[in-house]
Amino acid sequence: MDGYIFFYEDKDLSSVIFLSEESGIESEELNYLSILEITEKYSNYYFIVGAEKNFHLPSNIKSRDKVTISYDRILESYPPQIPVLNIEKAE
């Protein structure tokens, strides 16, 4: 699934949000909306969690980058959580 990744403060997985490209977010909004505004405006965001205990985000990924994630399930919670198997910076 393609979308955008946002970090609250660092790359600690407890504070990483994924917003699906299907949300319809405009590219200009990526530059000026805060994470709080994004989560209030768009309902289809997810918290990213590692599928494996030793999962780490790649060092070349920055907040607000477009990424592609692979996963095998979405956990039922609010907001939903995605145990990510792989994440790559999208072209």
C-alpha positions as CSV (number, residue, x, y, z in Angstrom):
1,M,0.0,0.0,0.0
2,D,1.3,3.5,-0.9
3,G,1.0,6.5,1.4
4,Y,2.9,9.0,3.5
5,I,4.7,8.5,6.7
6,F,4.8,10.9,9.6
7,F,6.9,10.9,12.8
8,Y,5.9,12.7,15.9
9,E,9.4,13.4,17.1
10,D,11.7,10.6,16.1
11,K,11.6,7.2,14.4
12,D,10.5,5.4,17.5
13,L,7.8,3.0,16.2
14,S,5.4,4.1,18.9
15,S,5.0,7.4,17.2
16,V,4.9,6.7,13.5
17,I,1.7,7.3,11.5
18,F,0.9,6.1,8.0
19,L,-1.6,8.0,5.9
20,S,-2.9,6.0,2.9
21,E,-2.6,7.6,-0.5
22,E,-6.3,6.8,-0.9
23,S,-7.0,9.5,1.7
24,G,-6.9,12.1,-1.0
25,I,-4.4,14.4,0.8
26,E,-3.2,17.2,-1.4
27,S,0.6,17.6,-1.9
28,E,0.5,21.2,-0.5
29,E,-1.1,19.9,2.7
30,L,1.9,17.7,3.3
31,N,4.0,20.9,3.7
32,Y,1.9,22.8,6.2
33,L,-0.5,20.5,8.1
34,S,0.7,19.3,11.5
35,I,0.3,15.7,12.4
36,L,-2.6,16.5,14.7
37,E,-4.4,18.4,11.9
38,I,-3.8,15.4,9.5
39,T,-5.3,12.9,12.0
40,E,-8.3,15.2,12.6
41,K,-8.9,15.8,8.9
42,Y,-8.3,12.3,7.6
43,S,-9.8,9.2,9.1
44,N,-7.8,6.6,7.2
45,Y,-4.5,6.8,9.0
46,Y,-2.7,3.9,10.8
47,F,-0.1,3.5,13.5
48,I,2.9,1.6,12.2
49,V,4.2,-1.2,14.3
50,G,7.0,-3.7,13.4
51,A,5.8,-7.2,12.6
52,E,9.1,-8.5,14.1
53,K,10.6,-7.3,17.4
54,N,13.8,-6.3,15.6
55,F,12.1,-4.2,12.9
56,H,13.5,-0.8,12.3
57,L,12.6,1.9,9.8
58,P,15.2,2.4,7.0
59,S,17.5,5.4,7.7
60,N,16.7,7.1,4.3
61,I,13.0,7.6,5.2
62,K,12.0,11.0,6.6
63,S,8.8,12.3,8.0
64,R,6.3,13.2,5.2
65,D,8.0,10.9,2.7
66,K,5.9,8.8,0.3
67,V,6.5,5.2,1.1
68,T,5.3,1.7,0.1
69,I,4.5,-0.7,2.9
70,S,3.8,-4.4,2.9
71,Y,1.8,-6.1,5.6
72,D,-0.3,-9.2,6.2
73,R,-3.0,-7.8,8.5
74,I,-4.4,-4.7,10.1
75,L,-5.0,-4.9,13.9
76,E,-8.4,-3.9,15.2
77,S,-7.8,-0.9,17.4
78,Y,-8.4,2.8,17.2
79,P,-6.6,4.0,15.3
80,P,-5.9,0.8,13.5
81,Q,-2.3,-0.6,13.7
82,I,-0.4,-2.1,10.8
83,P,2.4,-4.6,11.6
84,V,4.7,-3.7,8.8
85,L,6.7,-6.5,7.1
86,N,8.6,-4.1,4.8
87,I,8.8,-0.4,4.1
88,E,10.5,1.4,1.2
89,K,10.7,4.9,0.1
90,A,8.4,5.3,-3.0
91,E,9.8,6.7,-6.2
